[in-house]
Amino acid sequence: MVTPGARPRNIRVAGDGTLWGEVPLVLYREVAFEPTKGGRTVFTPVKNPRDPDTGTLGDVPDDLPGYQLKPDPLKAETVAEFMETLRRYRRWAGSPSYREMVQRVGTGSAAGFWEALNRDRLPKLAMLNAIIVALGGKGEYFQRWVTAWRSLDGRMAGAPFMNALPPAEEDTSP
């Protein structure tokens, strides 16, 4: 099981919405073994009835067809616009409390989320990942945030300019 009080590092979301992160582990005797389709075995701790339920990521329903109100990070041209879009995304996702966001991802602090969302600088990529995951972002939408962050991070003073380019065609000649 995860070491009590441990904070995940390198949090990321796979294309299918699966949340991945690196955490320190300790041996836990009561374990259920569940084989999966990929041939890997998943070790799941047996739930202790005295442990509080941390809850699950609540899925935010999409807008009605024709009403795309979810903020688009790729439209942000400055860091200030990106941060305002991130704050609007939190409101769009139901304005969860900062403590609730911490519970959803299992890392960080409410003060850390507040600080990241209430300043006019880009958050570190790990913090952006935690914020988007805490707000229910996954898949292609999660990639939009990371792409916008990388583009703006490259425009900051002293850094080389980075611009999103279309994928290069692979050379298949021998």
N, C-alpha and C positions, 0 to 999 in steps of 0.2 A: 504494500500500500504506500501511498505518498507520505513522506515524512511530515508529521504534524507541523504546521506553521511554515512549510516550504513554499516558496514562490516559484511558479513556472518561469522558464526562460525560453527565448526563441519561440514565442507563441505565433502560430500561423494557421491558416485555414486552407485545406485542400480544395480542389475544384468541386468535389462533391459536398462541401460544407463541413467535412470532418475537422474538428479542432485538434491540433497537434501542439505539443510543447514538451520541453525537457524538464523533468523534476527528479529530485533525489528520492530514492525508495528505501523502505525498511521492510524486513521480512514480516509477513502477516500470516499466521497459521491457518486461519479459516479462509480458504480460497476455493472458489469454484472454477473449474477448468472448462472453457467453452471453445470447441474447435470452430473456426470460421471458414468461409468459402475459399479464401486465399491460401489455405493450408497452414495459416498461422494459428496459434493457440492464444486465446485471450484469458488472462488471469483476473478474475473479478472477486474482490473481497466480499465476503458475506456481510450483509448489512447488519450492523449492531442496532437493535431497536432503541437504544438510548441515544444514538447519534442524531443530532438535529438534521432534518432534511434541508439541504441547501437550495433546493428548487432546481428548475431547469430553465434553459433559455426559452423565453416566451417568443413564439413566432408572431411577428407583426404582420397582419394581413395586408396584402397589396391594395392599392387604390382601385377604384372601379375603372373598367375600361374607358379610355378617353380622358381620365383624370390622373395624369402622372405627376403626383405631388412630391414624390420622394426626391430629395435634393441630389443633384448630380455633381460630384466633385470635379469632373473633367471640365466643367464650365468655369471653374475658378482660375483666374489669371494672375492673382497675387496671393501672397501668404494670408493677408487679411481676409480676402474673399474665401479662401480655403477654410480658414478657421470659422468664419461665419456659416459656411455650408455645413461644417461639422456640428456646430451648435444647432443649426436647423434640423439636421438629421436626428439629433437626440430628441428634439421636440416631436419630429415626425414619428419616432419610435415610441412615443408615449411618455416622454420625459421621466424615465426611471430615475430614482434617487441615485446618488453617487455610491451609497452603500449597497444598493441593489446591483449596480453595475459590478462592484467588486465581488459580490456573491456569485454573479453569473459567470465570471471568468476564473474565480478562485485565486486571484492575485492582485497585488497593488493595494492602494488605500483610497478611501473616499477623498482625502485631501489631494492625493496625486491626480485623480481623475478631474477634480475641480480645477486644480492648477493648469492641467493640460488643456482643458476646454475653455478657460477664461483668460488666456494670454494671447498675444498676437504674434507668437512664434510657432513654427512647426513643431509638433511634438516629436519625440524620437519615434522611429518606426515601430519598435516594440510596443510603445504606448498607443500609437495609432491602431495597431493590430488589436490590442486589448479593448480599446473603445469600440471599434467596429464590431467585434465579436460580442461584446456586452450588449450592443444595441441590436443584435440579431442579424447583422450583415454576413453574408456568405456567398460563395461562388463567384460569379462574374461581377456582382456588385462590389464585393470585397476587393477584387482585382482593380476595379475602377479607382478606389481610394488609394491603393498602393501606387498605381501608375501616376495619379495626380500628385501624390506626395513626392515621388521620385522626380517628376518633372519640375516641381517648384523647388525642391531641395537643390537641384542643379542650377537654378537661377539665382541662388543666394550669393551675396557678395563674396568674392574670393574663390568661388567654386566654378568649375567649368560648366558651360551651358549644356543642359541635357534636353533633348527633344525626342518625343516618341516617334519612331520611324516604323513603316510597315515591315513585316517580317521579310527577311532576305530569302530569295529562292535558293534551294539547295543545289549545289553543283553535282550532277550525277555522272559526269564524264569520268572515264577511268584514268 
